[in-house]
Amino acid sequence: MKKIFIGGVVLLVLAVIVLVIVILAGGSYNRLVSRSQEVDKQWAQVQNVYQRRADLIPNLVATVSGAANFEKSTLTEITEARASVGKVSINASTAPTDAAQLAEFEKAQGALSSALSRLLVVSERYPDLKATTAFRDLQAQLEGTENRISVERARFNEAVQAYNTAIKSFPENLYAGAFGFKEKPYFTATTGTDKPPQVQFDFNKSATTPAAAKP
């Protein structure tokens, strides 16, 4: 009878231990899910601001192309850069787990940032263009969007850092991989994508003669 009692106690203790482990594991799993969803949410925000910039560019090109003798090569460059961004296949709602895929996305966006910066610099040579309300409005919207891109990229990296730290911490590191929680890549601080274009427009300068159009 005594052995039966002791056996029952042991089984009860084991059952309690198993229950505690299940509860702790369940809580940890839910925290990892929450961290992962936060990364996805911030990724969606990054996509939103990049899309906002892409949507503004056609209007900018149309406005700038109306300026007499505006450099055609500059317009072609930004149009091609925008098209290249669209060719990068990447999920807009789920953060990438492939560092190479994110690097490809960054490279395309960086090329577009550089082309956009050069277009705005070239526009400095056209006082009549700079004086138009449409151009000034677009330039202000693009500068605001570039700042927003920088902010959202930083927030994305913060979310990724919290997530990556969680899956490498005890006890989550014991089972995170088994449940499909893999390390996610960061945005890197590459020139042209981590900072808005530094373009200064001085409307008080004397007008300069526009350069001849390139063939």
C-alpha positions as CSV (number, residue, x, y, z in Angstrom):
1,M,0.0,0.0,0.0
2,K,2.9,2.3,0.9
3,K,4.6,1.6,-2.4
4,I,1.4,2.4,-4.3
5,F,1.1,5.7,-2.4
6,I,4.7,6.6,-3.1
7,G,4.3,5.7,-6.8
8,G,1.2,7.9,-6.9
9,V,3.1,10.8,-5.4
10,V,5.9,10.4,-7.9
11,L,3.5,10.3,-10.8
12,L,1.8,13.4,-9.4
13,V,5.1,15.3,-9.1
14,L,6.1,14.3,-12.6
15,A,2.7,15.4,-13.9
16,V,3.1,18.8,-12.2
17,I,6.6,19.2,-13.7
18,V,5.4,18.3,-17.2
19,L,2.5,20.7,-16.8
20,V,4.8,23.5,-15.7
21,I,7.1,22.8,-18.6
22,V,4.2,22.9,-21.0
23,I,2.9,26.2,-19.6
24,L,6.4,27.8,-19.7
25,A,7.0,26.5,-23.2
26,G,3.6,27.7,-24.4
27,G,4.3,31.2,-23.0
28,S,7.7,31.3,-24.6
29,Y,6.3,30.1,-27.9
30,N,3.6,32.8,-27.8
31,R,6.3,35.4,-27.1
32,L,8.3,34.3,-30.1
33,V,5.1,34.5,-32.3
34,S,4.5,38.0,-31.0
35,R,8.1,39.0,-31.8
36,S,7.9,37.5,-35.3
37,Q,4.6,39.3,-36.0
38,E,6.2,42.6,-34.8
39,V,9.0,42.1,-37.4
40,D,6.4,41.4,-40.1
41,K,4.5,44.5,-39.1
42,Q,7.5,46.7,-39.3
43,W,8.5,45.1,-42.6
44,A,5.0,46.1,-44.0
45,Q,5.7,49.6,-42.9
46,V,9.0,49.7,-44.7
47,Q,7.2,48.4,-47.8
48,N,4.6,51.1,-47.5
49,V,7.0,54.0,-47.4
50,Y,9.1,52.6,-50.3
51,Q,5.8,52.2,-52.3
52,R,4.9,55.8,-51.5
53,R,8.2,56.9,-53.0
54,A,7.7,54.8,-56.1
55,D,4.2,56.2,-56.6
56,L,5.6,59.8,-56.4
57,I,8.3,59.2,-59.0
58,P,6.1,59.1,-62.2
59,N,4.6,62.5,-61.3
60,L,8.1,63.9,-60.6
61,V,9.4,62.6,-64.0
62,A,6.4,64.0,-65.8
63,T,6.9,67.4,-64.2
64,V,10.7,67.5,-64.8
65,S,10.4,66.2,-68.4
66,G,8.4,69.3,-69.2
67,A,11.4,71.5,-68.6
68,A,13.1,72.5,-71.9
69,N,16.3,70.7,-72.6
70,F,16.2,68.6,-69.4
71,E,18.8,65.8,-69.5
72,K,17.1,62.8,-71.0
73,S,19.7,60.4,-69.6
74,T,18.8,61.4,-66.1
75,L,15.1,60.7,-66.7
76,T,16.0,57.4,-68.3
77,E,18.1,56.4,-65.3
78,I,15.5,57.1,-62.7
79,T,12.8,55.4,-64.8
80,E,14.9,52.3,-65.2
81,A,15.9,52.3,-61.5
82,R,12.2,52.3,-60.5
83,A,11.5,49.5,-63.0
84,S,14.3,47.4,-61.5
85,V,12.8,47.8,-58.0
86,G,9.6,46.3,-59.3
87,K,11.4,43.3,-60.6
88,V,12.7,42.2,-57.2
89,S,10.3,39.5,-56.0
90,I,9.8,39.9,-52.3
91,N,6.8,39.3,-50.0
92,A,5.4,42.7,-48.8
93,S,3.7,41.3,-45.7
94,T,6.2,38.8,-44.4
95,A,9.8,39.8,-43.5
96,P,12.5,38.0,-45.4
97,T,14.5,35.3,-43.8
98,D,17.0,35.1,-46.6
99,A,19.8,37.7,-46.2
100,A,20.7,37.5,-50.0
101,Q,17.1,38.3,-50.9
102,L,17.1,41.4,-48.6
103,A,20.4,42.4,-50.0
104,E,19.0,42.3,-53.5
105,F,16.0,44.4,-52.4
106,E,18.4,46.9,-50.8
107,K,20.6,47.1,-53.9
108,A,17.6,47.9,-56.1
109,Q,16.3,50.5,-53.7
110,G,19.7,52.0,-53.3
111,A,20.1,52.4,-57.0
112,L,16.7,54.2,-57.1
113,S,17.8,56.5,-54.2
114,S,20.9,57.4,-56.1
115,A,19.1,58.1,-59.3
116,L,16.5,60.2,-57.5
117,S,19.2,62.2,-55.8
118,R,21.0,62.9,-59.1
119,L,17.7,63.9,-60.7
120,L,17.0,66.5,-58.0
121,V,20.6,67.8,-58.2
122,V,20.3,68.2,-62.0
123,S,17.0,70.1,-61.4
124,E,19.0,72.8,-59.6
125,R,20.2,74.0,-63.0
126,Y,16.6,74.8,-64.1
127,P,15.3,77.9,-62.2
128,D,12.0,77.9,-64.1
129,L,11.4,74.3,-63.0
130,K,12.3,75.0,-59.4
131,A,9.9,77.9,-59.3
132,T,6.9,75.8,-60.2
133,T,4.5,74.8,-57.4
134,A,4.2,71.2,-58.7
135,F,7.9,70.6,-58.5
136,R,8.3,72.2,-55.1
137,D,5.4,70.1,-53.7
138,L,6.9,66.9,-55.2
139,Q,10.3,67.7,-53.8
140,A,8.9,68.3,-50.3
141,Q,6.9,65.0,-50.5
142,L,9.9,63.0,-51.6
143,E,12.1,64.5,-48.9
144,G,9.5,63.6,-46.3
145,T,9.2,60.1,-47.7
146,E,13.0,59.6,-47.6
147,N,13.0,60.6,-44.0
148,R,10.1,58.2,-43.3
149,I,12.1,55.4,-45.0
150,S,15.0,56.0,-42.7
151,V,12.8,55.9,-39.7
152,E,10.9,52.7,-40.7
153,R,14.1,50.9,-41.6
154,A,15.5,51.7,-38.1
155,R,12.3,50.5,-36.5
156,F,12.5,47.3,-38.5
157,N,16.0,46.6,-37.4
158,E,15.0,47.2,-33.8
159,A,12.2,44.6,-34.2
160,V,14.6,42.1,-35.8
161,Q,17.1,42.6,-33.0
162,A,14.5,41.9,-30.4
163,Y,13.3,38.8,-32.3
164,N,16.8,37.4,-33.0
165,T,17.8,38.0,-29.3
166,A,14.7,36.1,-28.2
167,I,15.3,33.0,-30.3
168,K,18.9,32.8,-29.1
169,S,18.0,33.2,-25.4
170,F,17.4,30.4,-23.0
171,P,15.0,28.5,-22.9
172,E,13.6,29.6,-26.3
173,N,16.9,28.6,-28.0
174,L,16.2,24.9,-27.1
175,Y,13.1,24.7,-29.4
176,A,12.9,27.8,-31.5
177,G,14.4,26.1,-34.5
178,A,12.2,23.1,-34.2
179,F,9.1,25.4,-34.4
180,G,10.4,27.2,-37.5
181,F,11.7,30.4,-35.8
182,K,14.8,31.3,-37.8
183,E,17.1,34.3,-37.5
184,K,16.1,37.2,-39.7
185,P,18.5,39.6,-41.5
186,Y,18.9,43.3,-40.8
187,F,18.9,46.3,-43.2
188,T,22.5,47.4,-43.5
189,A,23.7,51.0,-43.4
190,T,24.4,51.4,-47.1
191,T,24.9,54.8,-48.7
192,G,21.8,56.1,-50.4
193,T,19.3,53.9,-48.6
194,D,19.9,54.8,-44.9
195,K,19.9,58.6,-45.5
196,P,17.7,60.9,-47.5
197,P,19.3,62.6,-50.5
198,Q,21.2,65.7,-49.3
199,V,19.9,68.3,-51.8
200,Q,20.0,72.0,-51.2
201,F,17.8,74.3,-53.2
202,D,18.7,78.0,-53.1
203,F,16.0,80.0,-54.8
204,N,17.9,83.2,-54.3
205,K,20.7,82.3,-56.6
206,S,20.9,83.9,-60.0
207,A,19.5,81.8,-62.8
208,T,21.9,79.7,-64.7
209,T,21.7,78.6,-68.3
210,P,20.4,75.0,-68.6
211,A,22.8,72.5,-70.1
212,A,22.1,71.2,-73.6
213,A,20.2,68.0,-73.7
214,K,22.1,64.8,-74.2
215,P,21.2,62.6,-77.2
